């Protein structure tokens, strides 16, 4: 179990972290995902009148997306995007008149997707971060203009600005750790150095 936890967390945190740190990271990320999933479930039912079963499934998707960032960050991001779109469609289907003029994404969905963008972006290149942000923007634009009573561009501001700002922060952190995406970080080469010079 501990080896599996260590391997999964290192997919997100890298190889330089001790096993105890990665085990706590595993528990923390999974607990955070479960919390966000529960909040999404509750909010979709109470604030958007989504059916309990549908809201529960969407909450489960949210929790899975956050947890999968430990092992498969690309799949986690796509799962989060699909879950976010489905949540908007479910809330709109209940309302029947399209999203509100000042909000497209339900609050918990916004938090989940931004969290997944950050977690999945910790080990991704800058171009990948920009691509994910652009795809999220396009998905929001399609929803805003295609749904009945389209919300318009103002409804895209929350996800666009928040996700863009967090991805800039992630890119800045990664740039300090490894100045060039094409060049491996010295920290990641330590195990290889030890193997060469101690053999």
Z-matrix of the N, CA and C atoms (Angstrom, degrees):
N
C 1 1.468
C 2 1.521 1 111.60
N 3 1.364 2 116.19 1 -45.71
C 4 1.460 3 119.44 2 -178.52
C 5 1.518 4 111.10 3 -65.15
N 6 1.360 5 116.76 4 -37.14
C 7 1.460 6 118.61 5 178.19
C 8 1.515 7 110.57 6 -65.28
N 9 1.339 8 117.14 7 -39.05
C 10 1.451 9 120.01 8 -179.84
C 11 1.524 10 110.87 9 -66.46
N 12 1.326 11 115.95 10 -40.88
C 13 1.462 12 119.89 11 177.87
C 14 1.504 13 110.10 12 -62.93
N 15 1.340 14 116.93 13 -45.18
C 16 1.448 15 120.89 14 -177.45
C 17 1.519 16 110.74 15 -62.88
N 18 1.314 17 117.31 16 -43.02
C 19 1.463 18 120.92 17 -179.46
C 20 1.521 19 110.78 18 -64.72
N 21 1.325 20 117.51 19 -44.16
C 22 1.446 21 120.14 20 -177.94
C 23 1.499 22 112.48 21 -66.09
N 24 1.344 23 118.45 22 -42.10
C 25 1.449 24 120.97 23 -178.83
C 26 1.514 25 110.96 24 -68.59
N 27 1.316 26 117.05 25 -36.07
C 28 1.456 27 118.59 26 -179.58
C 29 1.513 28 112.08 27 -67.18
N 30 1.318 29 117.89 28 -21.92
C 31 1.454 30 119.40 29 173.30
C 32 1.514 31 110.65 30 -60.59
N 33 1.338 32 117.00 31 -28.31
C 34 1.449 33 121.74 32 178.42
C 35 1.512 34 111.68 33 -96.35
N 36 1.343 35 117.75 34 -43.56
C 37 1.455 36 121.59 35 -170.21
C 38 1.515 37 113.99 36 -92.34
N 39 1.317 38 118.13 37 -15.59
C 40 1.451 39 119.80 38 -177.02
C 41 1.519 40 111.13 39 98.04
N 42 1.324 41 116.54 40 -177.66
C 43 1.461 42 121.64 41 -172.16
C 44 1.524 43 113.67 42 -97.65
N 45 1.329 44 117.93 43 -2.53
C 46 1.459 45 119.58 44 -173.14
C 47 1.522 46 112.99 45 -93.16
N 48 1.322 47 118.21 46 0.34
C 49 1.456 48 120.92 47 -175.87
C 50 1.522 49 110.84 48 -94.71
N 51 1.342 50 117.13 49 141.66
C 52 1.474 51 119.73 50 177.17
C 53 1.519 52 111.20 51 -64.88
N 54 1.347 53 115.30 52 158.02
C 55 1.460 54 120.00 53 -178.47
C 56 1.510 55 113.16 54 -60.18
N 57 1.352 56 117.66 55 -36.31
C 58 1.462 57 119.70 56 -179.19
C 59 1.522 58 111.10 57 -65.49
N 60 1.349 59 116.77 58 -38.69
C 61 1.460 60 120.21 59 178.60
C 62 1.523 61 110.39 60 -64.66
N 63 1.327 62 116.49 61 -43.75
C 64 1.462 63 118.97 62 -178.78
C 65 1.521 64 111.25 63 -67.00
N 66 1.344 65 117.74 64 -33.35
C 67 1.458 66 120.31 65 177.62
C 68 1.529 67 110.81 66 -65.37
N 69 1.333 68 116.48 67 -42.95
C 70 1.467 69 119.42 68 177.13
C 71 1.527 70 110.74 69 -66.64
N 72 1.334 71 117.19 70 -36.74
C 73 1.463 72 119.93 71 177.80
C 74 1.519 73 110.81 72 -63.72
N 75 1.337 74 115.71 73 -41.60
C 76 1.461 75 120.65 74 177.30
C 77 1.527 76 110.41 75 -57.05
N 78 1.345 77 115.99 76 -51.12
C 79 1.464 78 120.23 77 -178.88
C 80 1.523 79 111.29 78 -63.75
N 81 1.332 80 116.36 79 -40.45
C 82 1.464 81 119.65 80 -178.19
C 83 1.520 82 113.17 81 -65.86
N 84 1.346 83 116.19 82 -44.73
C 85 1.458 84 119.52 83 -179.86
C 86 1.520 85 111.32 84 -66.33
N 87 1.333 86 116.61 85 -42.56
C 88 1.469 87 119.34 86 179.53
C 89 1.530 88 111.10 87 -65.64
N 90 1.347 89 116.81 88 -41.30
C 91 1.462 90 119.54 89 176.97
C 92 1.518 91 112.09 90 -64.03
N 93 1.328 92 115.81 91 -39.57
C 94 1.465 93 120.21 92 177.01
C 95 1.521 94 110.75 93 -63.14
N 96 1.323 95 117.09 94 -40.95
C 97 1.458 96 120.77 95 178.14
C 98 1.518 97 112.03 96 -63.33
N 99 1.348 98 116.74 97 -42.76
C 100 1.460 99 120.09 98 178.32
C 101 1.531 100 110.96 99 -63.67
N 102 1.327 101 116.16 100 -39.67
C 103 1.469 102 119.64 101 178.36
C 104 1.522 103 111.19 102 -63.17
N 105 1.321 104 116.89 103 -46.16
C 106 1.466 105 120.23 104 179.04
C 107 1.520 106 111.19 105 -64.00
N 108 1.340 107 116.85 106 -39.00
C 109 1.458 108 119.56 107 178.14
C 110 1.523 109 111.99 108 -62.64
N 111 1.345 110 116.19 109 -41.95
C 112 1.463 111 119.71 110 178.59
C 113 1.521 112 111.46 111 -65.80
N 114 1.333 113 116.67 112 -40.95
C 115 1.467 114 120.07 113 178.71
C 116 1.522 115 110.43 114 -65.33
N 117 1.335 116 116.77 115 -41.29
C 118 1.463 117 119.83 116 178.31
C 119 1.527 118 110.59 117 -62.28
N 120 1.297 119 117.25 118 -44.29
C 121 1.465 120 122.04 119 177.89
C 122 1.528 121 110.44 120 -57.00
N 123 1.309 122 116.18 121 -52.57
C 124 1.466 123 120.67 122 -177.58
C 125 1.527 124 111.56 123 -62.30
N 126 1.331 125 116.87 124 -44.80
C 127 1.461 126 120.33 125 -176.06
C 128 1.520 127 111.76 126 -67.77
N 129 1.323 128 116.98 127 -40.60
C 130 1.458 129 119.16 128 179.34
C 131 1.526 130 111.30 129 -64.02
N 132 1.332 131 117.32 130 -34.84
C 133 1.464 132 120.58 131 178.53
C 134 1.516 133 111.14 132 -74.05
N 135 1.327 134 117.06 133 -49.00
C 136 1.461 135 121.28 134 -172.13
C 137 1.523 136 113.00 135 -78.43
N 138 1.323 137 117.44 136 -43.40
C 139 1.468 138 120.59 137 -173.06
C 140 1.519 139 113.32 138 -94.82
N 141 1.337 140 117.33 139 -23.91
C 142 1.469 141 119.59 140 -175.93
C 143 1.525 142 112.65 141 -119.96
N 144 1.325 143 116.61 142 3.08
C 145 1.468 144 122.36 143 175.31
C 146 1.528 145 112.90 144 56.12
N 147 1.331 146 116.79 145 31.24
C 148 1.459 147 120.45 146 175.19
C 149 1.526 148 108.40 147 -75.17
N 150 1.311 149 117.67 148 143.97
C 151 1.470 150 121.45 149 179.11
C 152 1.526 151 110.26 150 -56.16
N 153 1.316 152 114.89 151 146.47
C 154 1.456 153 120.76 152 -174.47
C 155 1.529 154 112.37 153 -58.47
N 156 1.332 155 116.34 154 -43.87
C 157 1.467 156 119.67 155 -179.24
C 158 1.528 157 110.61 156 -65.24
N 159 1.319 158 116.68 157 -44.95
C 160 1.468 159 120.33 158 179.66
C 161 1.520 160 111.18 159 -63.13
N 162 1.329 161 115.97 160 -43.85
C 163 1.463 162 119.65 161 178.72
C 164 1.520 163 111.20 162 -63.93
N 165 1.345 164 116.71 163 -38.61
C 166 1.455 165 119.89 164 177.69
C 167 1.516 166 112.32 165 -63.31
N 168 1.332 167 117.34 166 -41.11
C 169 1.456 168 120.77 167 177.89
C 170 1.528 169 110.96 168 -64.30
N 171 1.328 170 116.65 169 -41.09
C 172 1.458 171 120.30 170 178.87
C 173 1.522 172 110.91 171 -67.61
N 174 1.336 173 116.88 172 -37.29
C 175 1.455 174 119.35 173 175.37
C 176 1.517 175 112.15 174 -64.40
N 177 1.338 176 116.35 175 -38.24
C 178 1.463 177 120.69 176 177.01
C 179 1.526 178 110.91 177 -64.81
N 180 1.330 179 116.79 178 -40.88
C 181 1.463 180 119.97 179 176.13
C 182 1.523 181 111.11 180 -60.30
N 183 1.327 182 116.10 181 -40.08
C 184 1.470 183 120.15 182 179.29
C 185 1.520 184 110.80 183 -62.95
N 186 1.342 185 116.62 184 -47.14
C 187 1.462 186 120.27 185 179.90
C 188 1.526 187 111.37 186 -62.27
N 189 1.331 188 116.83 187 -42.19
C 190 1.461 189 120.57 188 179.50
C 191 1.528 190 111.53 189 -64.05
N 192 1.324 191 116.33 190 -40.31
C 193 1.466 192 119.83 191 -178.90
C 194 1.523 193 111.09 192 -61.58
N 195 1.333 194 116.35 193 -43.27
C 196 1.467 195 119.18 194 179.47
C 197 1.529 196 110.31 195 -66.89
N 198 1.330 197 117.46 196 -45.34
C 199 1.457 198 120.15 197 -178.96
C 200 1.513 199 113.62 198 -64.87
N 201 1.324 200 117.33 199 -35.86
C 202 1.467 201 120.63 200 -178.12
C 203 1.517 202 113.00 201 -68.50
N 204 1.345 203 117.15 202 -15.45
C 205 1.465 204 119.47 203 177.75
C 206 1.530 205 111.46 204 -59.20
N 207 1.331 206 117.18 205 -24.06
C 208 1.464 207 120.72 206 179.81
C 209 1.518 208 112.25 207 -68.08
N 210 1.334 209 116.56 208 -33.59
C 211 1.460 210 120.50 209 -174.75
C 212 1.526 211 112.87 210 -112.10
N 213 1.314 212 116.82 211 -51.38
C 214 1.467 213 121.64 212 -174.47
C 215 1.532 214 109.26 213 -126.06
N 216 1.329 215 118.03 214 80.90
C 217 1.464 216 120.52 215 -175.49
C 218 1.526 217 114.22 216 -62.74
N 219 1.328 218 117.25 217 -32.96
C 220 1.468 219 119.03 218 179.40
C 221 1.529 220 110.12 219 -67.53
N 222 1.330 221 116.39 220 -47.79
C 223 1.463 222 120.10 221 177.39
C 224 1.520 223 111.16 222 -61.81
N 225 1.343 224 116.92 223 -36.71
C 226 1.462 225 120.51 224 178.68
C 227 1.518 226 111.03 225 -63.21
N 228 1.325 227 116.60 226 -40.96
C 229 1.462 228 119.15 227 -179.46
C 230 1.527 229 110.97 228 -66.42
N 231 1.319 230 117.41 229 -44.66
C 232 1.465 231 119.69 230 178.58
C 233 1.521 232 111.26 231 -63.57
N 234 1.331 233 116.96 232 -39.53
C 235 1.458 234 120.38 233 178.16
C 236 1.523 235 110.95 234 -63.49
N 237 1.322 236 116.32 235 -40.75
C 238 1.460 237 120.32 236 177.75
C 239 1.522 238 111.68 237 -64.34
N 240 1.334 239 116.17 238 -41.68
C 241 1.465 240 119.34 239 179.41
C 242 1.526 241 110.95 240 -64.21
N 243 1.326 242 117.02 241 -45.22
C 244 1.464 243 120.66 242 178.53
C 245 1.526 244 110.41 243 -62.31
N 246 1.336 245 116.73 244 -44.47
C 247 1.458 246 119.75 245 178.41
C 248 1.515 247 112.59 246 -62.34
N 249 1.325 248 116.99 247 -37.88
C 250 1.461 249 120.68 248 178.79
C 251 1.525 250 111.14 249 -64.85
N 252 1.327 251 115.92 250 -44.31
C 253 1.474 252 119.87 251 179.34
C 254 1.525 253 110.14 252 -64.02
N 255 1.331 254 116.68 253 -43.27
C 256 1.466 255 119.76 254 179.26
C 257 1.527 256 111.44 255 -63.44
N 258 1.333 257 117.16 256 -36.44
C 259 1.465 258 120.10 257 178.56
C 260 1.519 259 111.05 258 -65.36
N 261 1.330 260 117.07 259 -41.20
C 262 1.465 261 120.06 260 176.78
C 263 1.521 262 110.45 261 -62.91
N 264 1.327 263 117.08 262 -44.10
C 265 1.461 264 120.58 263 179.96
C 266 1.528 265 111.29 264 -64.62
N 267 1.334 266 116.97 265 -38.57
C 268 1.466 267 120.02 266 179.37
C 269 1.521 268 110.59 267 -66.60
N 270 1.331 269 117.20 268 -44.34
C 271 1.466 270 120.17 269 179.33
C 272 1.520 271 111.10 270 -65.93
N 273 1.320 272 116.94 271 -38.65
C 274 1.469 273 120.41 272 179.17
C 275 1.514 274 110.90 273 -68.59
N 276 1.339 275 116.06 274 -37.59
C 277 1.462 276 119.32 275 -179.85
C 278 1.507 277 112.25 276 -63.37
N 279 1.343 278 116.88 277 -34.37
C 280 1.458 279 120.44 278 177.23
C 281 1.519 280 110.53 279 -73.13
N 282 1.345 281 115.17 280 -44.08
C 283 1.464 282 118.62 281 -178.09
C 284 1.519 283 111.20 282 -67.50
N 285 1.335 284 115.86 283 -38.92
C 286 1.458 285 120.12 284 176.80
C 287 1.509 286 114.94 285 78.76
N 288 1.322 287 117.02 286 -6.43
C 289 1.455 288 118.21 287 -177.65
C 290 1.495 289 114.10 288 -125.28
N 291 1.308 290 116.51 289 16.75
C 292 1.445 291 119.56 290 179.53
C 293 1.508 292 110.85 291 88.94
N 294 1.331 293 117.92 292 168.62
C 295 1.443 294 122.56 293 -178.72
C 296 1.511 295 111.94 294 -68.74
N 297 1.302 296 115.67 295 160.77
C 298 1.457 297 119.78 296 178.26
C 299 1.516 298 110.19 297 -65.54
N 300 1.337 299 116.38 298 155.29
C 301 1.459 300 120.57 299 -174.24
C 302 1.516 301 112.53 300 -65.74
N 303 1.336 302 118.13 301 -25.48
C 304 1.450 303 120.26 302 -176.22
C 305 1.516 304 112.98 303 -108.60
N 306 1.316 305 119.54 304 6.09
C 307 1.459 306 121.23 305 -179.29
C 308 1.518 307 109.80 306 -155.17
N 309 1.312 308 115.51 307 132.70
C 310 1.459 309 120.83 308 175.88
C 311 1.522 310 110.58 309 -107.11
N 312 1.336 311 116.00 310 -49.01
C 313 1.453 312 121.35 311 -176.51
C 314 1.529 313 109.67 312 -88.98
N 315 1.332 314 118.82 313 128.58
C 316 1.474 315 120.05 314 171.71
C 317 1.522 316 110.52 315 -56.93
N 318 1.332 317 116.41 316 146.08
C 319 1.457 318 121.18 317 -173.51
C 320 1.520 319 115.50 318 -50.17
N 321 1.338 320 118.95 319 -52.95
C 322 1.470 321 119.44 320 -179.85
C 323 1.517 322 113.33 321 -62.47
N 324 1.325 323 116.51 322 -34.20
C 325 1.467 324 120.38 323 178.49
C 326 1.523 325 110.02 324 -64.07
N 327 1.323 326 115.72 325 -40.21
C 328 1.456 327 120.36 326 177.16
C 329 1.523 328 111.03 327 -60.58
N 330 1.320 329 116.68 328 -46.43
C 331 1.471 330 120.86 329 -179.50
C 332 1.524 331 110.95 330 -64.62
N 333 1.323 332 117.41 331 -42.86
C 334 1.471 333 120.89 332 -179.54
C 335 1.518 334 110.27 333 -61.94
N 336 1.320 335 117.33 334 -48.70
C 337 1.458 336 119.16 335 -174.92
C 338 1.518 337 111.85 336 -67.58
N 339 1.317 338 117.61 337 -39.43
C 340 1.464 339 119.84 338 176.83
C 341 1.529 340 110.10 339 -64.83
N 342 1.334 341 117.23 340 -39.80
C 343 1.467 342 120.22 341 177.58
C 344 1.523 343 111.22 342 -61.51
N 345 1.333 344 116.45 343 -42.78
C 346 1.461 345 120.07 344 178.81
C 347 1.528 346 110.49 345 -66.89
N 348 1.328 347 117.30 346 -38.37
C 349 1.461 348 120.08 347 176.41
C 350 1.526 349 110.87 348 -58.02
N 351 1.328 350 116.32 349 -42.93
C 352 1.463 351 120.22 350 -179.16
C 353 1.525 352 110.79 351 -69.02
N 354 1.341 353 117.26 352 -51.34
C 355 1.461 354 120.50 353 -176.44
C 356 1.524 355 112.15 354 -63.69
N 357 1.329 356 116.07 355 -42.38
C 358 1.466 357 118.72 356 -179.65
C 359 1.522 358 112.04 357 -74.98
N 360 1.336 359 117.06 358 -18.56
C 361 1.455 360 120.19 359 -178.91
C 362 1.508 361 115.00 360 -88.73
N 363 1.345 362 117.30 361 -6.95
C 364 1.458 363 120.16 362 -177.88
C 365 1.522 364 112.60 363 -65.25
N 366 1.328 365 117.08 364 -25.82
C 367 1.464 366 120.70 365 -179.72
C 368 1.530 367 111.33 366 -117.04
N 369 1.332 368 117.11 367 17.63
C 370 1.468 369 120.91 368 -177.57
C 371 1.523 370 109.98 369 -107.19
N 372 1.336 371 115.35 370 158.98
C 373 1.451 372 120.93 371 177.31
C 374 1.520 373 111.66 372 -78.54
N 375 1.334 374 115.25 373 165.61
C 376 1.465 375 120.24 374 -177.25
C 377 1.521 376 111.64 375 -62.02
N 378 1.317 377 117.08 376 -40.76
C 379 1.463 378 119.76 377 179.52
C 380 1.516 379 111.86 378 -64.43
N 381 1.335 380 116.78 379 -33.97
C 382 1.459 381 120.15 380 176.85
C 383 1.524 382 110.27 381 -66.48
N 384 1.335 383 117.05 382 -40.62
C 385 1.460 384 120.73 383 178.23
C 386 1.528 385 111.19 384 -61.34
N 387 1.320 386 116.26 385 -44.80
C 388 1.468 387 120.28 386 179.49
C 389 1.517 388 110.59 387 -64.66
N 390 1.324 389 116.82 388 -39.58
C 391 1.466 390 120.30 389 179.95
C 392 1.527 391 110.89 390 -64.26
N 393 1.321 392 117.22 391 -42.50
C 394 1.465 393 120.11 392 179.48
C 395 1.520 394 111.05 393 -65.86
N 396 1.311 395 116.79 394 -40.51
C 397 1.465 396 119.80 395 177.32
C 398 1.527 397 110.80 396 -62.42
N 399 1.339 398 116.49 397 -42.84
C 400 1.466 399 120.17 398 -178.95
C 401 1.529 400 110.97 399 -65.87
N 402 1.329 401 117.95 400 -40.82
C 403 1.466 402 120.18 401 179.21
C 404 1.521 403 110.42 402 -64.68
N 405 1.339 404 116.51 403 -39.87
C 406 1.467 405 119.68 404 176.60
C 407 1.519 406 110.92 405 -62.04
N 408 1.330 407 116.85 406 -41.27
C 409 1.464 408 120.91 407 178.88
C 410 1.526 409 110.96 408 -63.91
N 411 1.334 410 116.66 409 -42.95
C 412 1.465 411 119.94 410 179.83
C 413 1.529 412 110.77 411 -64.65
N 414 1.337 413 116.46 412 -42.42
C 415 1.470 414 119.66 413 178.45
C 416 1.525 415 110.80 414 -60.66
N 417 1.329 416 117.06 415 -42.47
C 418 1.452 417 120.28 416 177.78
C 419 1.514 418 112.53 417 -65.15
N 420 1.330 419 116.57 418 -39.87
C 421 1.460 420 119.93 419 179.78
C 422 1.525 421 111.20 420 -64.98
N 423 1.325 422 116.52 421 -41.66
C 424 1.466 423 119.78 422 178.27
C 425 1.524 424 110.44 423 -61.59
N 426 1.338 425 116.78 424 -44.75
C 427 1.460 426 119.75 425 179.13
C 428 1.524 427 111.47 426 -64.27
N 429 1.325 428 116.72 427 -43.31
C 430 1.459 429 120.55 428 -175.41
C 431 1.526 430 111.81 429 -63.20
N 432 1.333 431 116.48 430 -37.08
C 433 1.456 432 119.21 431 -175.42
C 434 1.528 433 113.18 432 -96.14
N 435 1.330 434 117.35 433 -19.97
C 436 1.460 435 119.30 434 -176.37
C 437 1.521 436 113.01 435 -91.28
N 438 1.322 437 117.67 436 -29.28
C 439 1.458 438 119.77 437 -178.69
C 440 1.521 439 110.79 438 -70.59
N 441 1.314 440 118.04 439 150.75
C 442 1.467 441 120.80 440 176.65
C 443 1.525 442 110.86 441 -57.56
N 444 1.315 443 115.12 442 136.74
C 445 1.458 444 119.13 443 -177.09
C 446 1.500 445 111.82 444 64.83
N 447 1.343 446 115.83 445 46.28
C 448 1.458 447 122.19 446 -173.60
C 449 1.516 448 113.36 447 -45.75
N 450 1.321 449 115.51 448 140.75
C 451 1.456 450 120.44 449 -173.04
C 452 1.518 451 112.71 450 -76.66
N 453 1.328 452 118.26 451 -27.01
C 454 1.447 453 120.22 452 -178.34
C 455 1.519 454 112.36 453 87.52
N 456 1.339 455 116.18 454 179.91
C 457 1.468 456 120.48 455 -172.25
C 458 1.521 457 114.33 456 -66.61
N 459 1.330 458 118.54 457 -28.91
C 460 1.462 459 119.55 458 -178.06
C 461 1.516 460 112.33 459 -63.12
N 462 1.317 461 117.27 460 -29.34
C 463 1.461 462 120.73 461 -179.81
C 464 1.522 463 112.39 462 -70.04
N 465 1.339 464 117.19 463 -15.03
C 466 1.459 465 120.50 464 179.36
C 467 1.523 466 112.45 465 -87.88
N 468 1.332 467 116.74 466 -7.82
C 469 1.464 468 119.41 467 -171.12
C 470 1.514 469 112.41 468 -65.02
N 471 1.343 470 118.26 469 -41.05
C 472 1.460 471 119.35 470 -174.31
C 473 1.515 472 112.11 471 -62.75
N 474 1.333 473 117.03 472 -53.25
C 475 1.462 474 120.21 473 -179.62
C 476 1.523 475 111.28 474 -66.65
N 477 1.331 476 117.54 475 -41.38
C 478 1.465 477 120.84 476 -176.08
C 479 1.514 478 111.37 477 -63.67
N 480 1.333 479 116.58 478 -49.50
C 481 1.467 480 120.13 479 -176.40
C 482 1.522 481 111.18 480 -71.21
N 483 1.332 482 116.83 481 -45.91
C 484 1.459 483 119.69 482 -176.90
C 485 1.520 484 111.52 483 -65.82
N 486 1.339 485 117.02 484 -47.11
C 487 1.461 486 119.09 485 -179.78
C 488 1.524 487 111.39 486 -66.81
N 489 1.332 488 116.50 487 -38.96
C 490 1.462 489 119.43 488 178.03
C 491 1.519 490 111.93 489 -62.98
N 492 1.329 491 117.04 490 -42.94
C 493 1.468 492 120.82 491 -179.51
C 494 1.522 493 111.23 492 -65.08
N 495 1.329 494 116.73 493 -43.15
C 496 1.464 495 118.91 494 -179.23
C 497 1.530 496 111.62 495 -67.81
N 498 1.320 497 117.18 496 -36.45
C 499 1.459 498 118.77 497 179.01
C 500 1.524 499 111.49 498 -70.40
N 501 1.332 500 117.51 499 -32.78
C 502 1.469 501 119.75 500 173.48
C 503 1.524 502 110.11 501 -62.67
N 504 1.338 503 116.32 502 -41.82
C 505 1.460 504 120.15 503 178.09
C 506 1.532 505 111.19 504 -63.50
N 507 1.339 506 116.78 505 -42.11
C 508 1.461 507 120.51 506 178.28
C 509 1.526 508 110.46 507 -62.84
N 510 1.333 509 116.64 508 -43.65
C 511 1.461 510 120.16 509 179.42
C 512 1.523 511 111.27 510 -63.13
N 513 1.337 512 117.22 511 -37.55
C 514 1.461 513 120.48 512 178.61
C 515 1.525 514 111.26 513 -66.42
N 516 1.330 515 116.93 514 -40.88
C 517 1.468 516 120.80 515 177.85
C 518 1.519 517 110.27 516 -63.18
N 519 1.325 518 116.46 517 -44.10
C 520 1.462 519 119.74 518 179.84
C 521 1.518 520 111.36 519 -66.02
N 522 1.339 521 117.53 520 -35.03
C 523 1.459 522 120.38 521 179.92
C 524 1.526 523 111.11 522 -65.71
N 525 1.326 524 117.56 523 -35.04
C 526 1.464 525 120.80 524 177.27
C 527 1.526 526 111.41 525 -69.50
N 528 1.328 527 116.53 526 -33.18
C 529 1.459 528 120.32 527 -179.53
C 530 1.517 529 112.14 528 -79.97
N 531 1.319 530 116.37 529 -34.34
C 532 1.462 531 121.21 530 -176.72
C 533 1.518 532 108.13 531 -149.24
N 534 1.343 533 119.43 532 100.22
C 535 1.466 534 122.14 533 -171.90
C 536 1.518 535 114.44 534 -58.38
N 537 1.320 536 119.04 535 -32.10
C 538 1.470 537 121.03 536 -177.64
C 539 1.514 538 109.07 537 -123.62
N 540 1.347 539 115.25 538 131.88
C 541 1.455 540 119.40 539 -179.95
C 542 1.516 541 111.96 540 -63.65
N 543 1.332 542 116.16 541 -31.31
C 544 1.453 543 118.97 542 -176.45
C 545 1.530 544 112.30 543 -81.24
N 546 1.337 545 117.14 544 -12.62
C 547 1.446 546 121.01 545 -176.87
C 548 1.518 547 109.70 546 -104.70
N 549 1.333 548 118.76 547 126.89
C 550 1.464 549 119.37 548 -179.51
C 551 1.519 550 111.63 549 -65.47
N 552 1.315 551 116.78 550 142.73
C 553 1.452 552 121.61 551 178.85
C 554 1.521 553 109.41 552 -66.42
N 555 1.354 554 118.28 553 142.20
C 556 1.465 555 119.94 554 177.50
C 557 1.515 556 112.11 555 -56.99
N 558 1.351 557 117.31 556 -35.12
C 559 1.461 558 119.91 557 -179.26
C 560 1.520 559 111.42 558 -61.88
N 561 1.347 560 115.96 559 -36.93
C 562 1.459 561 118.93 560 -179.15
C 563 1.524 562 112.10 561 -72.81
N 564 1.351 563 117.42 562 -15.75
C 565 1.459 564 120.99 563 -178.93
C 566 1.527 565 112.71 564 -92.66
N 567 1.332 566 117.61 565 -7.27
C 568 1.457 567 120.19 566 -177.17
C 569 1.523 568 113.10 567 -55.90
N 570 1.355 569 118.37 568 -48.50
C 571 1.482 570 116.73 569 178.70
C 572 1.520 571 113.11 570 -58.34
N 573 1.320 572 117.42 571 -35.48
C 574 1.470 573 120.68 572 -179.97
C 575 1.531 574 110.51 573 -69.46
N 576 1.367 575 116.26 574 -41.76
C 577 1.442 576 119.26 575 176.75
C 578 1.538 577 111.63 576 -59.38
N 579 1.347 578 115.19 577 -44.86
C 580 1.450 579 119.48 578 -179.71
C 581 1.527 580 111.10 579 -61.52
N 582 1.331 581 116.65 580 -39.57
C 583 1.464 582 119.09 581 -179.58
C 584 1.517 583 111.32 582 -66.10
N 585 1.345 584 116.85 583 -40.02
C 586 1.464 585 120.27 584 -177.40
C 587 1.522 586 111.33 585 -69.63
N 588 1.349 587 116.86 586 -46.31
C 589 1.448 588 119.95 587 -171.90
C 590 1.521 589 114.18 588 -84.71
N 591 1.322 590 116.38 589 -12.11
C 592 1.468 591 118.55 590 178.75
C 593 1.510 592 113.14 591 -103.33
N 594 1.352 593 116.13 592 -7.56
C 595 1.465 594 119.09 593 -179.10
C 596 1.519 595 110.84 594 -85.65
